[in-house]
Amino acid sequence: MTTQVSHLFEQLKAHYDEIVAIRRHLHKYPELSFEETNTSRFIAEQLRNLGVAVRERVGGNGVLGFIKGKNPGKTIGLRADFDALPIQEENDHEYVSTNPGVMHACGHDGHTASLLGVAKVLQENRHLLHGNVVLIHQHAEEKPPGGAKFMIEDGALDGVDYVFGAHLATELPIGTVASRKGAMMASVDHFKIKIFGSGGHGAKPHETLDSITVGSRLVTHLQQIVSRRVSPIEPAVVTVGKFHAGNAFNIIADTAEIEGTVRALNKEVREKIEQEIRALLEGMKIADHVDYELDYLHGYPVLVNHADEVELIERLVKENMPEVVYETKEPELGAEDFAYFLEHRPGAYFKVGARNDDPATHFPHHHPKFNFDEKALLIIGQVFLGIVEHYLMERGHE
């Protein structure tokens, strides 16, 4: 570890209590995707108090902070998301959510607090920077079409050369950093299908076009897309999460509604599944004499990490963080709109272990009892600081 990196890490540790306090404040006052006006203002105020130049209302509720180095050089983007989820919290700690039915159940409060801690350290050391840092505080990660797309369209990556993002992970133990080259997280699409049949009396099915029986067969056929139309070595999922039809036990429903999600780690597989769904519906229309309506929402793309930037993270962890273990992460079918940033700039996304021996830190993300080891906030910050030191700080004088 270089003297310079060690100095940055020690400064970050000195701000640990403040980082935790910010995280807990954000946890008490969560806001849903695309509704994060107070959170956005809070972040902007924190940055301005540090003397960081701020741009608000980026692509909606997004916030950009600009740390200008003393000398010219590259520009590094560091991203943290800050929206919450529509979940009623079931924890009883002193910083439990005060907003009924809304909770930070995915760690975004921690991401934001960690990046604000990094901002403080970098602002204090900006005279050492040969280049600039853009702090990308992103809204609405949890709800497609997501905030990343709109922030990029509004100039969030203008002038940025590389971009990096982090996520806490309670499925990994504290002291772990995990990433991988190539596809790491899946694309996510949402489909809503309405089947229009012809209802009638339950005793006279021959006089009807039963939307429930047609819809039931459709659900089965949808499952067979992955098992029979996609290569078994290509990860993909078609999940039906909703099936609504009918109002009475003895009436054949004329309408059925089906909703689900499509996940894939390959762009071509993603496109093929959509084509197969459309083909199934056309076949259903002919075979079962019904009509349909399809609403197909293309959500986040596949998150594809760039090889050189993943190697950088691995090297930084191994050289500078002896108490932390680097792991190559298995790909997963969860989705993340940081994928949009990686479509536009080289960079990488990594996960940081956040569970310890306390069972309270073992709940999965999006659970009403979700919580994590706050020491993981330092690890996120250390990786970010190591990245900035690598690109923007000279080492010849050490």
ABEGO torsion letter per residue (X at the ends): XBAAAAAAAAAAAAAAAAAAAAAAAAAABBBBBGAAAAAAAAAAAAAAAAGBBBBBGBGEABBBBBBBBABBEBBBBBBBBABBBBBBBABABAABBABBGBBBAAGAAAAAAAAAAAAAAAAAAAAABBEBBBBBBBBGAABOAEAAAAAAAAGAABGBABBBBBBBBAABBBGBBBBBBEBABBBBBBBBBBBBBBBEBAABAAABBBAAAAAAAAAAAAAAAAAAABBAABBBBBBBABBBBEABAABBBABBBBBBBBBBABAAAAAAAAAAAAAAAAAAAAAAGBBBBBBBBBBBBBBBBBAAAAAAAAAAAAAABAABBBBBBBBBABBBAAAAAAAABBEBBBBBBABBABAAAABBBGBAABBBBAAAAAAAAAAAAAAAAAAABBAAAX
